[in-house]
Amino acid sequence: MKRTLPIWLALAACVALACGALAWLSLTTVRLERAEVKARADALVEERVRLALWRMDGRLARLIAQESTRAVDAWAPFYVPLRAFDPAGAAREPSATRIASTLLFGTPEGVRLHFSFTGAGPLGSPQVPGEAQEPLTRAAGVSPWQVKEYGALLSELEAKLDRRVLLALEPGAPSAEAVIAPPRGVIEFDRRMSQAAMNAAFPEPQGELPLTTLGAHDRGVTVSPMVPVWMGDELLLVRRVEHARGEVEMQGAWLDWPRIRTLLLEEVKDLLPGASLGRVESGTGDLLERRLASLPVRLVPGPVHVEVGRGAPVVWSLGVAWGAVLLALVAVGFLLFGALSLSERRAAFVSAVTHELRTPLTTFRMYAEMLAEGMVTDEAQRRSYYETLHRESNRLAHLVENVLAYARLERKRAPREAEPVELGSFLRDSLHRSEERAREAGMRLVLELEEVLEAVPVLVEPSAAEQVLFNLVDNACKYARGAEDSRIHVRAERRGSRVAILVADHGPGVSRTGARNLFEPFSKSSERAAESAPGVGLGLALSRRLARAMGGELRFEQGRGPGAVFAFLLRSG
C-alpha cells in the first residue's frame, strides 16, 4: 500500500486538475451561452421597439402635418379673405366678406381645442367666437351648446397655460434634452425625425390640406414650425407667428393626450403588449432610440417575451463531455488499479517463488556436495539422501509445471479440446501420481466411486484434469498434514447434468477470510509462504482456469465436519 500511495496521490491530483479545468470551462461556456441568448433577446426586443416607434410616428404624422399646415387665418373664427371676386370675376372689397374657419365647427380626433394669444392679450380659440360674432355663428349653423363646451375647455386651459414658457420658445430650435444614446440610437432617431419633417412639409395628397404660408407672403407674415411642449400634464402643439407690423402671435392646439396615447398603444399592441408611454421633461436627458420623433414622449417596452432559437443546448454537450471525462477517469482508475494489483501479485509471486526455490536448491547443493565428496558412507543414509533429492526434484517440477501452465493460459493458449471418457477409468488413471504424493506426505488417498457412476461419460482434457486433481490432492497433503485422520477422500456424485468430483481432507479447513482469496493468483508472499505450507498460491487459481477451459468449474465447499472440500464439476458426455 505504501508503494502505491504516491501513484494514487498523483492520479488524484490529475483528476482534480482535469475536473477543475472542465468545471471552469463549463461555467465559462454556460455564462457565454446565457450572455449570447440575452444579447439575441435584447436585439429582438430593440427591433420590436424600433418598429413600434416607426408605427407611432407614422400614426402621428397626419395629425402633425394637418396642424402644421393650417393657414394662419384658420385660428380666427371668421376671417377676411385676402382677395374677393364676384361671380363674373370682378374684384370686390374683401372687408365686406367673412369666411368661417374650418376649426369653428369642431376639432379633429386627438385635439381637444385650438387656441391663440398675442402678448398679454386674451386667450382666444377658433371654436369659441366672441359675443360680437354671435350672428355669424348662428348663420354658420354652430350650436350654442358646442360653443359653451369649448368655452369651458378654454377657461380650463387658461388656468394651466404659462405664456412665458410659450413665448420663450425659439422656433426651429432643437430640444433641450441631452443626448445619452449610443450613435446607432441617434442615427435612428434622426431618420424618424427627418421623416416626420417630410410628412409635415408634404402631406398626403388625399388630405388636400392648405399650405402653412397660405397668404402669409402677401401679408409679410413669418410662421415657425409646430413645436410640441408639455404644459404640466397637458401636451400642446404651438407655433410662433410674426406679423408684418412686428406683432407676435402664438397659435397652438391642445392635444387630447389620453386619447392619443390609447391610439398609439393600440397601434403597437401586437409588438409590445405591455408597453407604455411616458413624458420627456425638458432638460432631464433621454434615450433617443426610444423616443418618438413627433412628440416629447418616450416608449417604455414593458415586459416582452421573445422566443430565441438555441439549436442544440450547450448543457447537453457539456453533459456528454462530463460523462465522457468521468468514464475515462473511471477507466483509467480501474486500469491503474488492475496494473498495480497485478504488479503487487507478481512481486509477491516472485518473492514466493524465490523462497520456494531456495529451500530445494539449498538441499540439492548440500546433499550433492556430501554425496560427491564421499561424506555419506552408510548405504541406508545415502538412500535416504537420494529419496530426499527425488522428492525435492518432484516438488520443483510441480512448481515449474504450474507456472508454465498458468503462463500458457495467460497467453490465451487453451488446452486441447475436451473428449468424452468413462469416469471410473479416468479417475484410476489420473490418481497414480496423486497417490504417490499422498504416500510421501504420510497420508492415504481413498477413492469412493459408486458402481452406477463407473461408466458415466464425462468431457475432459485428460492431462489438464489430471493436473487439477493433483493440485487438489497436493493442497490437502500440505494443509492437512498432521491431522488425526490422514485420509484424503476422492468421491464422485451426480449434480444435475454434471458430475462433481469431490476432494476432501480432515485438516483444519479454510477460514472465511482465507476463502475469499483462495482462487486469486500469486496471492501468497514470501512472508506468508514462510509462515504457511509450501507453495506460491498459484495451484488453485490455475486449477479453476483449467476447469473452466474445459467447460467445467472448481468450487470450494464448506464440509459438514473439519477439513476442506473442493468440488471439481465436469460436463456429462
Phi and psi in degrees as a GROMACS rama.xvg file:
@    title "Ramachandran Plot"
@    xaxis  label "Phi"
@    yaxis  label "Psi"
@TYPE xy
-66.02  -32.4763  LYS-2
-68.868  -36.1486  ARG-3
-88.1655  -10.5627  THR-4
-57.8728  -46.2842  LEU-5
-60.1612  -34.5914  PRO-6
-66.9754  -44.2295  ILE-7
-66.7965  -36.613  TRP-8
-64.5514  -41.8329  LEU-9
-63.1294  -41.7015  ALA-10
-62.9443  -43.1287  LEU-11
-61.6364  -39.9976  ALA-12
-63.8829  -42.2029  ALA-13
-64.2166  -41.4744  CYS-14
-63.636  -43.4885  VAL-15
-62.7768  -41.5777  ALA-16
-64.9554  -43.9663  LEU-17
-64.8895  -43.8626  ALA-18
-66.2481  -39.4616  CYS-19
-63.0987  -44.4286  GLY-20
-64.0269  -42.5994  ALA-21
-67.2984  -36.0873  LEU-22
-64.9518  -43.8408  ALA-23
-62.2827  -43.1554  TRP-24
-63.5565  -39.2867  LEU-25
-65.1869  -46.6482  SER-26
-61.941  -42.7136  LEU-27
-62.6099  -42.3911  THR-28
-64.5362  -43.0925  THR-29
-63.8298  -42.9047  VAL-30
-62.5099  -42.8963  ARG-31
-64.1649  -40.0649  LEU-32
-64.5479  -43.072  GLU-33
-63.9973  -40.0981  ARG-34
-63.6593  -38.9684  ALA-35
-66.2674  -43.9422  GLU-36
-61.5231  -42.7662  VAL-37
-64.2992  -40.6956  LYS-38
-63.1554  -41.4196  ALA-39
-67.2373  -38.6576  ARG-40
-65.1226  -42.4637  ALA-41
-62.7975  -38.5337  ASP-42
-64.153  -40.8558  ALA-43
-64.7307  -39.268  LEU-44
-63.9232  -44.8985  VAL-45
-63.8204  -34.1646  GLU-46
-66.0152  -40.3303  GLU-47
-64.6626  -40.4544  ARG-48
-61.5783  -42.1731  VAL-49
-62.2638  -45.0829  ARG-50
-64.8205  -38.2391  LEU-51
-64.3187  -41.2247  ALA-52
-63.9183  -41.1648  LEU-53
-63.0661  -40.8862  TRP-54
-63.0978  -45.7243  ARG-55
-64.0208  -45.162  MET-56
-64.4717  -34.509  ASP-57
-65.6288  -38.2469  GLY-58
-66.9377  -36.1315  ARG-59
-79.9453  -16.238  LEU-60
-59.0275  -41.8176  ALA-61
-66.7894  -42.7281  ARG-62
-63.2897  -46.7681  LEU-63
-64.3939  -42.8367  ILE-64
-64.2837  -39.7367  ALA-65
-62.337  -44.6777  GLN-66
-74.909  -32.0168  GLU-67
-71.8178  -29.8767  SER-68
-100.192  11.6156  THR-69
-71.266  145.953  ARG-70
-65.9253  149.794  ALA-71
-58.1606  -39.3559  VAL-72
-70.5051  -14.2754  ASP-73
-68.4887  -13.64  ALA-74
-83.457  -0.78474  TRP-75
-103.468  138.718  ALA-76
-56.3605  -40.4895  PRO-77
-136.902  134.727  PHE-78
-135.31  156.968  TYR-79
-86.3857  128.524  VAL-80
-67.8717  155.568  PRO-81
-68.9819  -39.4313  LEU-82
-137.77  151.34  ARG-83
-137.388  143.643  ALA-84
-137.611  150.561  PHE-85
-87.4634  176.504  ASP-86
-60.6306  -23.6373  PRO-87
-83.7938  -5.40725  ALA-88
94.863  4.55107  GLY-89
-83.1968  142.673  ALA-90
-66.0121  142.155  ALA-91
-126.185  165.01  ARG-92
-72.6041  116.6  GLU-93
-64.1417  -29.3321  PRO-94
-65.7398  -18.3271  SER-95
-84.2975  0.175572  ALA-96
-119.707  140.324  THR-97
-125.561  135.332  ARG-98
-113.204  130.142  ILE-99
-76.98  130.48  ALA-100
-66.106  144.816  SER-101
-63.6371  -23.3739  THR-102
-75.6591  -15.4666  LEU-103
-62.4443  -28.9824  LEU-104
-90.3085  -1.28918  PHE-105
143.864  -179.603  GLY-106
-114.354  149.682  THR-107
-71.5394  169.459  PRO-108
-62.6003  133.884  GLU-109
95.6875  -5.64815  GLY-110
-120.394  126.73  VAL-111
-85.5561  -38.6562  ARG-112
-164.253  144.542  LEU-113
-99.6235  144.542  HIS-114
-144.217  164.08  PHE-115
-159.339  152.949  SER-116
-155.824  158.226  PHE-117
-124.82  110.832  THR-118
56.4541  -124.224  GLY-119
-93.8314  13.6085  ALA-120
-71.6121  172.218  GLY-121
-67.1686  152.739  PRO-122
-81.7001  121.53  LEU-123
-116.221  168.727  GLY-124
-151.312  138.8  SER-125
-65.9325  -17.6003  PRO-126
-86.1726  -7.66578  GLN-127
-126.792  81.5067  VAL-128
-67.7552  155.967  PRO-129
-77.2899  173.34  GLY-130
-62.2892  -34.873  GLU-131
-64.5932  -23.369  ALA-132
-99.0298  13.9148  GLN-133
-61.5151  -41.6793  GLU-134
-59.9454  -40.5868  PRO-135
-65.8227  -34.6611  LEU-136
-65.6637  -44.382  THR-137
-64.4537  -38.3774  ARG-138
-65.0532  -31.5465  ALA-139
-78.4666  -10.5845  ALA-140
82.7074  25.1593  GLY-141
-87.9202  132.649  VAL-142
-71.2303  135.733  SER-143
-59.9863  -33.7568  PRO-144
-62.8345  -37.1602  TRP-145
-64.0669  -44.2003  GLN-146
-62.4457  -39.1775  VAL-147
-64.5098  -42.0803  LYS-148
-63.5652  -45.2582  GLU-149
-67.0265  -30.95  TYR-150
-63.9195  -39.3958  GLY-151
-63.8905  -40.6662  ALA-152
-64.0765  -36.9572  LEU-153
-64.9754  -39.995  LEU-154
-64.7272  -40.0746  SER-155
-63.3228  -41.3411  GLU-156
-67.5446  -36.5718  LEU-157
-57.4533  -37.35  GLU-158
-73.6459  -24.8143  ALA-159
-96.4183  -18.3717  LYS-160
-80.3239  132.664  LEU-161
-110.161  100.347  ASP-162
-65.5117  -30.785  ARG-163
-62.592  -38.4232  ARG-164
-63.569  -42.2015  VAL-165
-70.7089  -39.1339  LEU-166
-69.1063  -24.487  LEU-167
-82.779  -8.69523  ALA-168
-66.4899  133.998  LEU-169
-92.7735  122.627  GLU-170
-62.7392  130.416  PRO-171
79.8979  -0.587499  GLY-172
-76.9968  145.947  ALA-173
-69.025  162.234  PRO-174
-69.5485  158.777  SER-175
-84.2432  3.52738  ALA-176
-71.2579  140.761  GLU-177
-78.3089  139.357  ALA-178
-84.951  108.235  VAL-179
-120.248  19.9746  ILE-180
-93.4844  157.097  ALA-181
-67.2278  163.71  PRO-182
-54.0136  -39.1064  PRO-183
-60.737  -40.7573  ARG-184
-65.6402  -37.5133  GLY-185
-65.2174  -43.6683  VAL-186
-62.7338  -44.4481  ILE-187
-61.5022  -42.4823  GLU-188
-64.2339  -41.6628  PHE-189
-62.4387  -37.5248  ASP-190
-63.2956  -45.554  ARG-191
-67.1337  -35.0793  ARG-192
-65.2999  -40.9368  MET-193
-64.515  -40.0689  SER-194
-64.4105  -39.2998  GLN-195
-63.5191  -39.4856  ALA-196
-65.4755  -39.7826  ALA-197
-64.5423  -39.3188  MET-198
-62.9625  -36.6675  ASN-199
-70.554  -36.1409  ALA-200
-79.8736  -33.4306  ALA-201
-126.694  85.2109  PHE-202
-65.5804  161.091  PRO-203
-63.8445  141.777  GLU-204
-64.0994  -30.8069  PRO-205
-68.4356  -15.9131  GLN-206
-77.4431  -30.47  GLY-207
50.4591  46.5792  GLU-208
-81.0258  144.238  LEU-209
-72.5457  153.07  PRO-210
-70.4594  151.193  LEU-211
-60.673  -36.9359  THR-212
-89.6341  20.3737  THR-213
-57.0383  113.92  LEU-214
78.0715  -4.10562  GLY-215
-72.021  -40.8269  ALA-216
-65.0919  -36.8511  HIS-217
-66.488  -26.9686  ASP-218
-102.007  -0.710124  ARG-219
71.6267  35.9726  GLY-220
-101.735  136.369  VAL-221
-111.734  128.318  THR-222
-119.807  130.15  VAL-223
-89.4741  163.108  SER-224
-66.2866  159.744  PRO-225
-68.6858  136.27  MET-226
-122.351  124.676  VAL-227
-78.2567  141.061  PRO-228
-150.804  141.858  VAL-229
-87.0932  132.888  TRP-230
-123.366  92.4201  MET-231
67.9973  -123.539  GLY-232
-96.7688  4.91844  ASP-233
-103.545  144.859  GLU-234
-108.488  127.961  LEU-235
-122.05  151.871  LEU-236
-114.399  121.24  LEU-237
-131.407  153.207  VAL-238
-141.634  159.549  ARG-239
-106.003  127.224  ARG-240
-117.51  117.823  VAL-241
-106.593  116.028  GLU-242
-83.1759  166.417  HIS-243
-63.385  -32.3673  ALA-244
-82.6294  9.06923  ARG-245
89.3188  0.138886  GLY-246
-79.062  135.625  GLU-247
-105.411  124.69  VAL-248
-118.346  137.548  GLU-249
-104.137  122.067  MET-250
-115.815  142.431  GLN-251
-161.335  175.983  GLY-252
-130.565  130.781  ALA-253
-88.4556  108.844  TRP-254
-80.398  146.364  LEU-255
-85.8525  82.7819  ASP-256
-59.9484  -44.888  TRP-257
-56.48  -41.2694  PRO-258
-68.0467  -44.1399  ARG-259
-62.3085  -42.8384  ILE-260
-61.1013  -41.9756  ARG-261
-62.8357  -43.3627  THR-262
-64.0207  -41.7759  LEU-263
-66.7739  -41.6168  LEU-264
-69.0639  -34.3334  LEU-265
-64.0999  -31.6754  GLU-266
-65.1647  -32.5528  GLU-267
-114.485  18.9898  VAL-268
-62.5498  -32.8512  LYS-269
-71.753  -26.4991  ASP-270
-88.4519  -47.433  LEU-271
-130.971  83.9248  LEU-272
-65.657  -23.8107  PRO-273
-105.651  22.3972  GLY-274
-76.4056  159.892  ALA-275
-145.672  163.998  SER-276
-119.819  131.604  LEU-277
-122.654  150.313  GLY-278
-74.6041  152.086  ARG-279
-109.257  113.377  VAL-280
-78.6034  144.609  GLU-281
-64.7477  128.737  SER-282
82.4974  3.00597  GLY-283
-93.5734  -6.0376  THR-284
86.1596  149.709  GLY-285
-158.142  146.941  ASP-286
-82.0801  105.758  LEU-287
-65.6542  -26.0355  LEU-288
-69.6769  -10.1206  GLU-289
-119.995  20.0562  ARG-290
-108.441  141.232  ARG-291
-69.5325  142.352  LEU-292
-77.781  -25.4068  ALA-293
-85.9424  -32.0731  SER-294
-133.475  153.653  LEU-295
-76.0169  67.0323  PRO-296
-133.33  138.957  VAL-297
-109.826  139.384  ARG-298
-89.0248  125.1  LEU-299
-106.285  110.51  VAL-300
-63.0685  -30.7542  PRO-301
73.3134  -171.228  GLY-302
-67.7576  125.249  PRO-303
-125.299  124.878  VAL-304
-99.7536  118.08  HIS-305
-122.254  143.897  VAL-306
-93.8714  121.604  GLU-307
-111.555  116.206  VAL-308
-68.1204  132.553  GLY-309
-108.812  -20.5422  ARG-310
72.3459  -141.151  GLY-311
-79.0002  121.162  ALA-312
-60.5371  140.319  PRO-313
-64.883  -30.1008  VAL-314
-60.2439  -38.1424  VAL-315
-63.1479  -44.2633  TRP-316
-61.9763  -42.3557  SER-317
-64.8806  -38.951  LEU-318
-61.0134  -43.0915  GLY-319
-63.5644  -41.4337  VAL-320
-62.9319  -44.9368  ALA-321
-61.7392  -43.5128  TRP-322
-60.6362  -43.7074  GLY-323
-63.5041  -43.0534  ALA-324
-64.9725  -43.6727  VAL-325
-64.3095  -41.4679  LEU-326
-62.2174  -40.848  LEU-327
-63.9056  -41.6764  ALA-328
-65.4013  -41.6214  LEU-329
-63.2542  -42.0316  VAL-330
-62.4475  -43.2991  ALA-331
-62.2113  -40.8904  VAL-332
-61.2799  -45.2002  GLY-333
-65.662  -41.6288  PHE-334
-62.9355  -43.7301  LEU-335
-64.8221  -41.3951  LEU-336
-61.8221  -43.9808  PHE-337
-63.9612  -42.2111  GLY-338
-64.2296  -43.7263  ALA-339
-66.8124  -40.5968  LEU-340
-63.0191  -43.5129  SER-341
-63.8777  -40.7154  LEU-342
-62.0776  -43.3623  SER-343
-65.2687  -41.4739  GLU-344
-65.211  -39.7572  ARG-345
-67.6025  -38.209  ARG-346
-63.405  -41.3492  ALA-347
-65.5284  -37.4263  ALA-348
-64.0565  -46.9346  PHE-349
-59.3182  -42.9137  VAL-350
-62.0446  -44.2486  SER-351
-67.9041  -42.3171  ALA-352
-63.0522  -40.2758  VAL-353
-60.0482  -42.2189  THR-354
-65.713  -42.1375  HIS-355
-67.7721  -33.857  GLU-356
-77.1089  -31.1859  LEU-357
-63.1209  -42.47  ARG-358
-64.7841  -53.7482  THR-359
-66.0651  -34.9091  PRO-360
-65.8634  -38.0963  LEU-361
-63.0488  -42.6739  THR-362
-62.2888  -43.9804  THR-363
-58.0187  -49.5685  PHE-364
-63.8056  -44.6156  ARG-365
-66.9485  -47.0661  MET-366
-69.0428  -37.7112  TYR-367
-64.2965  -42.4282  ALA-368
-63.1355  -42.5095  GLU-369
-65.5337  -40.8656  MET-370
-71.7789  -37.7473  LEU-371
-67.9653  -35.0691  ALA-372
-88.7693  3.42737  GLU-373
70.9646  24.7437  GLY-374
-75.5031  -18.5953  MET-375
-106.457  105.744  VAL-376
-99.5746  -23.2601  THR-377
-75.8578  128.936  ASP-378
-65.4068  -38.7474  GLU-379
-66.6594  -38.0161  ALA-380
-70.2005  -38.2924  GLN-381
-63.3385  -40.7501  ARG-382
-61.9336  -39.1386  ARG-383
-62.8193  -38.8256  SER-384
-66.1149  -40.7767  TYR-385
-63.8433  -39.3319  TYR-386
-64.198  -38.9681  GLU-387
-64.2046  -43.6026  THR-388
-62.14  -39.9883  LEU-389
-63.7075  -43.3308  HIS-390
-64.6256  -42.6549  ARG-391
-67.1722  -35.182  GLU-392
-66.4216  -38.4892  SER-393
-63.522  -38.8652  ASN-394
-63.3854  -43.7888  ARG-395
-65.6834  -41.3382  LEU-396
-61.8769  -40.8348  ALA-397
-64.6664  -41.2026  HIS-398
-62.4831  -47.8945  LEU-399
-65.2122  -38.6743  VAL-400
-61.328  -42.6113  GLU-401
-64.3251  -43.6242  ASN-402
-63.5356  -44.8686  VAL-403
-65.9699  -40.0721  LEU-404
-63.688  -41.3786  ALA-405
-66.0312  -38.1954  TYR-406
-62.8189  -39.1527  ALA-407
-62.4468  -41.3055  ARG-408
-66.8114  -36.4955  LEU-409
-63.8028  -33.4799  GLU-410
-85.4816  13.5862  ARG-411
65.0411  26.7916  LYS-412
-97.3051  91.084  ARG-413
-70.9194  155.918  ALA-414
-66.125  176.673  PRO-415
-63.7503  165.944  ARG-416
-62.6908  142.296  GLU-417
-69.4316  145.699  ALA-418
-131.453  149.588  GLU-419
-74.6077  130.684  PRO-420
-138.231  157.843  VAL-421
-74.0814  137.405  GLU-422
-60.8936  -44.1937  LEU-423
-62.8499  -50.2335  GLY-424
-63.5041  -37.8913  SER-425
-61.6462  -45.6091  PHE-426
-65.8988  -42.7529  LEU-427
-67.6901  -36.2857  ARG-428
-72.9009  -31.6945  ASP-429
-87.2777  -15.7905  SER-430
-97.7181  4.72227  LEU-431
-62.4427  -49.969  HIS-432
-65.2344  -35.7629  ARG-433
-66.8582  -37.7808  SER-434
-64.237  -41.027  GLU-435
-62.9962  -39.7449  GLU-436
-65.3543  -37.8463  ARG-437
-66.9303  -39.42  ALA-438
-65.6988  -38.667  ARG-439
-61.869  -32.7181  GLU-440
-87.1199  2.82319  ALA-441
75.7408  25.2991  GLY-442
-121.553  173.455  MET-443
-129.618  129.357  ARG-444
-92.5527  127.424  LEU-445
-117.766  119.878  VAL-446
-96.2533  124.564  LEU-447
-120.825  102.915  GLU-448
-132.634  123.234  LEU-449
-73.4667  151.194  GLU-450
-63.3555  -31.8076  GLU-451
-67.6603  -18.2227  VAL-452
-100.259  -4.45248  LEU-453
-56.9054  -47.8783  GLU-454
-97.5747  10.8262  ALA-455
-69.182  125.175  VAL-456
-78.7319  138.546  PRO-457
-128.276  148.866  VAL-458
-92.4321  111.365  LEU-459
-140.804  160.079  VAL-460
-104.053  106.458  GLU-461
-51.1301  -47.5359  PRO-462
-66.3494  -41.1843  SER-463
-67.5663  -42.1589  ALA-464
-65.5485  -37.3924  ALA-465
-63.776  -36.818  GLU-466
-69.0276  -36.0849  GLN-467
-62.7582  -47.6706  VAL-468
-63.8239  -40.7338  LEU-469
-63.3007  -40.3049  PHE-470
-63.3391  -38.8535  ASN-471
-67.4503  -43.1319  LEU-472
-66.7114  -39.4049  VAL-473
-60.9169  -41.8476  ASP-474
-61.467  -42.7369  ASN-475
-64.1604  -38.5007  ALA-476
-64.4189  -36.6812  CYS-477
-76.6314  -41.965  LYS-478
-96.1049  -20.0833  TYR-479
-102.975  7.40362  ALA-480
-65.2215  133.178  ARG-481
92.7136  -1.98646  GLY-482
-70.5371  153.025  ALA-483
-59.504  -41.851  GLU-484
-98.5048  112.22  ASP-485
-91.0394  12.965  SER-486
-82.1511  145.542  ARG-487
-118.737  117.882  ILE-488
-94.4954  132.2  HIS-489
-122.415  113.158  VAL-490
-136.346  162.38  ARG-491
-125.255  150.161  ALA-492
-154.306  154.62  GLU-493
-80.9258  137.256  ARG-494
-137.27  85.4055  ARG-495
66.9906  -124.398  GLY-496
-88.4568  6.45235  SER-497
-119.113  165.018  ARG-498
-118.213  127.247  VAL-499
-102.671  126.862  ALA-500
-101.811  114.621  ILE-501
-100.785  131.027  LEU-502
-114.996  114.269  VAL-503
-127.555  147.368  ALA-504
-129.161  -179.022  ASP-505
-118.392  29.812  HIS-506
-82.0264  -162.046  GLY-507
-71.7932  -13.0785  PRO-508
83.1836  -167.599  GLY-509
-122.901  131.242  VAL-510
-72.3379  164.274  SER-511
-63.2667  -37.663  ARG-512
-66.4814  -43.3838  THR-513
-67.9144  -29.8507  GLY-514
-65.2281  -24.2726  ALA-515
-67.1277  -33.068  ARG-516
-108.985  16.803  ASN-517
-57.5991  -42.6571  LEU-518
-101.974  16.3421  PHE-519
-85.0638  128.262  GLU-520
-71.2293  149.885  PRO-521
55.6345  36.2371  PHE-522
-88.3414  8.13476  SER-523
-124.128  123.324  LYS-524
-86.5605  178.769  SER-525
-66.6282  -34.0754  SER-526
-65.2737  -46.7914  GLU-527
-66.5449  -35.5505  ARG-528
-65.7086  -34.8329  ALA-529
-72.2755  -31.2402  ALA-530
-86.1725  -22.4114  GLU-531
-113.868  -168.225  SER-532
-67.7595  157.311  ALA-533
-58.8603  148.903  PRO-534
139.906  161.308  GLY-535
-111.148  7.64268  VAL-536
75.3763  29.5536  GLY-537
-113.251  -19.2795  LEU-538
-61.1834  -49.9323  GLY-539
-67.5207  -40.5555  LEU-540
-61.2797  -43.4392  ALA-541
-64.7787  -41.6707  LEU-542
-63.4909  -41.3279  SER-543
-63.6103  -42.1975  ARG-544
-67.7245  -37.0438  ARG-545
-65.1641  -40.4653  LEU-546
-63.3571  -43.2171  ALA-547
-69.0111  -32.5193  ARG-548
-64.2875  -27.6114  ALA-549
-99.6426  15.2173  MET-550
87.4474  9.72453  GLY-551
-104.837  -158.848  GLY-552
-155.789  153.694  GLU-553
-129.54  125.432  LEU-554
-132.298  154.363  ARG-555
-98.2385  131.13  PHE-556
-125.087  134  GLU-557
-74.962  119.917  GLN-558
-76.0638  166.844  GLY-559
-69.2548  -37.564  ARG-560
-108.901  -158.308  GLY-561
-70.2619  160.169  PRO-562
102.093  173.707  GLY-563
-112.966  147.349  ALA-564
-128.743  125.632  VAL-565
-116.788  134.52  PHE-566
-109.919  119.406  ALA-567
-103.233  103.72  PHE-568
-93.3035  130.056  LEU-569
-123.093  152.097  LEU-570
-76.864  141.124  ARG-571
-77.6866  139.018  SER-572
